[in-house]
Amino acid sequence: MASPRQEIFQENCVKLYPKLPFVFLKSHLFSYRSHFSLLFAYELVALGTEMASSPKIWGTLLALLCILCTLLVHSKDVSWREFMKLHHLSPSREFREYKCDALMRENEALKGKSSHMFIYVSWYKIEHMCISDIWMDRFRNAYVWVQNPLKVLKCHQENSKSNYTESRSFNYIEFHCGMDGYVDSIEDLKMVEPVSN
């Protein structure tokens, strides 16, 4: 339940941005990633309501809030891009051409990891994974299963000196849609069958 101060803040946000859906404000300004932004925005709104008699203050306040909302919108790309960088295999190459040893050593973020999973699917399909059928809205902080199995390459290393062993299979995958409405992690797999070379 929101505190009285949060309720005042929510009301002021809706007044300032009547065209911006409240769902957007709620999902971005009250997410765990943006507590600092929330406090900053709240203080701006509180300052503006205390000095409501000055149009210059309201203009400055509105400009600062627009900048803040823009920053929050663009921050969504960080987890999305990171997920794609770590897990995506492009269908522009044949699935069998991807090798664990090369993939694990080429990506700086994966160096030293003993196991990892890659998904062979188009960029477009993952980008649209969190879009609901109703009103083209995005799922936020939700889990979504793919409707069709995807090719998965699993890499595993027994010890730091050995090569990676590969496992290729078709899997149903459960993705997590972050607060921004984009895939940010893989939650679960259900293997359908191995992929034959």
RODO-2510 file (C-alpha; in nm, 4 decimals, decimal comma):
residues 197
     n   res          X          Y          Z
     1     m     0,0000     0,0000     0,0000
     2     a     0,1328     0,3427    -0,0927
     3     s     0,2034     0,6031     0,1753
     4     p     0,0195     0,9385     0,1645
     5     r     0,3355     1,1008     0,0223
     6     q     0,3533     0,8375    -0,2539
     7     e    -0,0144     0,8898    -0,3348
     8     i     0,0421     1,2661    -0,3686
     9     f     0,3420     1,1931    -0,5904
    10     q     0,1396     0,9561    -0,8095
    11     e    -0,1424     1,2104    -0,8446
    12     n     0,1034     1,4861    -0,9403
    13     c     0,2728     1,2609    -1,1968
    14     v    -0,0595     1,1830    -1,3584
    15     k    -0,1480     1,5550    -1,3657
    16     l     0,1874     1,6464    -1,5203
    17     y     0,1762     1,3651    -1,7764
    18     p    -0,1876     1,3029    -1,8724
    19     k    -0,0839     1,1419    -2,2017
    20     l     0,1695     0,9111    -2,0397
    21     p     0,0032     0,5889    -1,9168
    22     f     0,0133     0,5560    -1,5390
    23     v     0,1248     0,1949    -1,5859
    24     f     0,4480     0,3339    -1,7353
    25     l     0,5042     0,5649    -1,4405
    26     k     0,4243     0,2955    -1,1901
    27     s     0,6416     0,0306    -1,3515
    28     h     0,9415     0,2576    -1,3967
    29     l     0,9310     0,4933    -1,1021
    30     f     0,8457     0,2271    -0,8460
    31     s     1,0774    -0,0487    -0,9692
    32     y     1,3581    -0,1740    -0,7482
    33     r     1,6140    -0,0367    -0,9929
    34     s     1,5029     0,3221    -0,9649
    35     h     1,4712     0,4096    -0,5960
    36     f     1,7110     0,6993    -0,6433
    37     s     1,5129     0,8210    -0,9446
    38     l     1,1912     0,7887    -0,7449
    39     l     1,3267     0,9997    -0,4607
    40     f     1,4659     1,2541    -0,7044
    41     a     1,1362     1,2778    -0,8917
    42     y     0,9380     1,2952    -0,5684
    43     e     1,1475     1,5831    -0,4419
    44     l     1,1028     1,7654    -0,7725
    45     v     0,7258     1,7237    -0,7532
    46     a     0,7238     1,8266    -0,3859
    47     l     0,9297     2,1363    -0,4705
    48     g     0,6953     2,2208    -0,7548
    49     t     0,3791     2,1859    -0,5478
    50     e     0,5235     2,4079    -0,2745
    51     m     0,6081     2,6772    -0,5316
    52     a     0,3023     2,6345    -0,7507
    53     s     0,2577     3,0102    -0,7855
    54     s     0,5658     3,0476    -1,0060
    55     p     0,5284     2,9430    -1,3750
    56     k     0,9080     2,9419    -1,4185
    57     i     0,9430     2,6810    -1,1446
    58     w     0,6764     2,4645    -1,3095
    59     g     0,8500     2,4935    -1,6464
    60     t     1,1833     2,3898    -1,4968
    61     l     1,0175     2,1121    -1,3008
    62     l     0,8431     1,9799    -1,6118
    63     a     1,1670     1,9863    -1,8121
    64     l     1,3547     1,7969    -1,5382
    65     l     1,0818     1,5355    -1,5109
    66     c     1,0832     1,4865    -1,8896
    67     i     1,4592     1,4306    -1,8780
    68     l     1,4157     1,1845    -1,5909
    69     c     1,1491     0,9869    -1,7784
    70     t     1,3664     0,9786    -2,0897
    71     l     1,6577     0,8401    -1,8868
    72     l     1,4329     0,5726    -1,7393
    73     v     1,3086     0,4712    -2,0850
    74     h     1,6613     0,4395    -2,2233
    75     s     1,7871     0,2480    -1,9173
    76     k     1,5733    -0,0498    -2,0282
    77     d     1,8227    -0,1262    -2,3032
    78     v     2,1008    -0,2149    -2,0586
    79     s     1,9607    -0,5476    -1,9339
    80     w     1,8162    -0,6313    -2,2780
    81     r     2,1463    -0,5718    -2,4571
    82     e     2,3403    -0,7572    -2,1904
    83     f     2,1081    -1,0567    -2,2212
    84     m     2,1470    -1,0632    -2,6001
    85     k     2,5240    -1,0257    -2,5761
    86     l     2,5489    -1,3211    -2,3376
    87     h     2,2925    -1,5653    -2,4810
    88     h     2,2024    -1,4890    -2,8422
    89     l     2,3247    -1,6920    -3,1412
    90     s     2,2267    -1,5393    -3,4732
    91     p     2,0563    -1,7578    -3,7368
    92     s     2,2718    -1,5822    -3,9978
    93     r     2,5136    -1,8725    -3,9426
    94     e     2,4381    -2,2441    -3,9298
    95     f     2,3738    -2,3729    -3,5759
    96     r     2,6455    -2,6390    -3,6095
    97     e     2,9058    -2,3698    -3,6876
    98     y     2,8882    -2,2297    -3,3335
    99     k     3,1482    -2,3893    -3,1044
   100     c     3,1554    -2,3576    -2,7272
   101     d     3,5312    -2,3118    -2,6985
   102     a     3,5263    -2,0123    -2,9332
   103     l     3,2075    -1,8584    -2,7892
   104     m     3,3208    -1,8854    -2,4275
   105     r     3,6638    -1,7401    -2,4956
   106     e     3,5581    -1,4611    -2,7328
   107     n     3,3123    -1,3019    -2,4911
   108     e     3,4968    -1,1235    -2,2079
   109     a     3,1997    -1,1578    -1,9707
   110     l     3,2010    -1,5392    -2,0101
   111     k     3,5714    -1,6000    -1,9508
   112     g     3,6220    -1,8274    -1,6520
   113     k     3,2619    -1,9554    -1,6435
   114     s     3,2321    -2,3328    -1,6238
   115     s     2,8911    -2,3494    -1,7928
   116     h     2,6682    -2,1325    -2,0051
   117     m     2,3706    -2,1504    -2,2401
   118     f     2,3140    -1,9932    -2,5827
   119     i     1,9873    -1,9604    -2,7741
   120     y     1,9728    -1,9901    -3,1527
   121     v     1,6886    -1,7612    -3,2518
   122     s     1,6266    -1,4376    -3,4391
   123     w     1,6792    -1,1077    -3,2626
   124     y     1,3239    -1,0097    -3,3560
   125     k     1,1699    -1,3120    -3,1845
   126     i     1,3389    -1,2467    -2,8515
   127     e     1,2697    -0,8738    -2,8729
   128     h     0,8964    -0,9489    -2,9110
   129     m     0,8842    -1,2287    -2,6522
   130     c     0,7371    -1,0051    -2,3816
   131     i     0,4611    -0,8496    -2,5937
   132     s     0,1125    -0,9566    -2,4934
   133     d    -0,1654    -1,0220    -2,7443
   134     i    -0,3876    -0,7576    -2,5876
   135     w    -0,3259    -0,3970    -2,6961
   136     m     0,0340    -0,4792    -2,7911
   137     d     0,1356    -0,4094    -2,4311
   138     r     0,4491    -0,5583    -2,2754
   139     f     0,4591    -0,8046    -1,9889
   140     r     0,6516    -0,6571    -1,6964
   141     n     0,8160    -0,8632    -1,4236
   142     a     0,6528    -1,1755    -1,5643
   143     y     0,7515    -1,5223    -1,6849
   144     v     0,6770    -1,6257    -2,0422
   145     w     0,7151    -1,9666    -2,2093
   146     v     0,7938    -1,9791    -2,5812
   147     q     0,5261    -2,1433    -2,7925
   148     n     0,7693    -2,3349    -3,0145
   149     p     1,0901    -2,5096    -2,9094
   150     l     1,4148    -2,3249    -2,9766
   151     k     1,7640    -2,4583    -3,0434
   152     v     1,9887    -2,4336    -2,7390
   153     l     2,3629    -2,4802    -2,7161
   154     k     2,4836    -2,5678    -2,3658
   155     c     2,8542    -2,5411    -2,2868
   156     h     3,0110    -2,7133    -1,9892
   157     q     3,3701    -2,7357    -1,8690
   158     e     3,4872    -2,9970    -1,6171
   159     n     3,7926    -2,7973    -1,5080
   160     s     3,9681    -2,4781    -1,6126
   161     k     4,2208    -2,6597    -1,8326
   162     s     3,9821    -2,8751    -2,0317
   163     n     3,7833    -2,7882    -2,3425
   164     y     3,4106    -2,7248    -2,3238
   165     t     3,1721    -3,0089    -2,3932
   166     e     2,8710    -2,9227    -2,6063
   167     s     2,5086    -3,0240    -2,5791
   168     r     2,2652    -2,9211    -2,8552
   169     s     1,8920    -2,9635    -2,8188
   170     f     1,5444    -2,8284    -2,8916
   171     n     1,3918    -2,6776    -2,5776
   172     y     1,0854    -2,4972    -2,4595
   173     i     1,2244    -2,1961    -2,2745
   174     e     1,0762    -1,9853    -1,9989
   175     f     1,2016    -1,6268    -2,0137
   176     h     1,1744    -1,3560    -1,7528
   177     c     1,0430    -1,0195    -1,8734
   178     g     1,1963    -0,7395    -1,6680
   179     m     1,0299    -0,4249    -1,5385
   180     d     1,1100    -0,2618    -1,8716
   181     g     0,9083    -0,5207    -2,0666
   182     y     1,2061    -0,6913    -2,2313
   183     v     1,3653    -1,0326    -2,1743
   184     d     1,6406    -1,0154    -1,9129
   185     s     1,7016    -1,3805    -1,8181
   186     i     1,6307    -1,7474    -1,8858
   187     e     1,4349    -1,9062    -1,6036
   188     d     1,3687    -2,2647    -1,7087
   189     l     1,4104    -2,5184    -1,9900
   190     k     1,2186    -2,8256    -2,0974
   191     m     1,4115    -3,0356    -2,3434
   192     v     1,2150    -3,1792    -2,6342
   193     e     1,4875    -3,3666    -2,8210
   194     p     1,8590    -3,3479    -2,9011
   195     v     1,9689    -3,1751    -3,2192
   196     s     2,1409    -3,4167    -3,4510
   197     n     2,4431    -3,2987    -3,6464
***
